[in-house]
Amino acid sequence: MAIKLRIRGTHEHSARVGQALHLLLTSRLPVKTIAARVGYDSAATFSKRFSERYGLDPAQVGRR
């Protein structure tokens, strides 16, 4: 049962950071706003998850 919860949680985070990547590439919204839109209460937690997934700070992606 714990394994299923971990997989589901991992998929959820992956989907959220994927949505965030799209917003970072297609909008001029601040990282804090994007984090909130994809369901993170904390921009710091979002940045950590995003960096773990893509190896970049989300603020760098929006500026490229």
Phi, psi and omega in degrees: 000317180297325179295316178299319179295320179294317179297314179299316179296319178296316178298319180299314179296319180299316180295318181294316180290332174295317176297319180296319178302314178302314180295320179297323182278337187244000181224173176250020181292145175293154180305318181301319180292317179297317178304314180294320181297327181266006169104014177264136177282337185233129176295328179294317178295318177300313181300321179296311180297319180296315179296322177297322183282314188250349180075015179226152172285136183301330179294332178287325183294316181293341184263356184282000000 
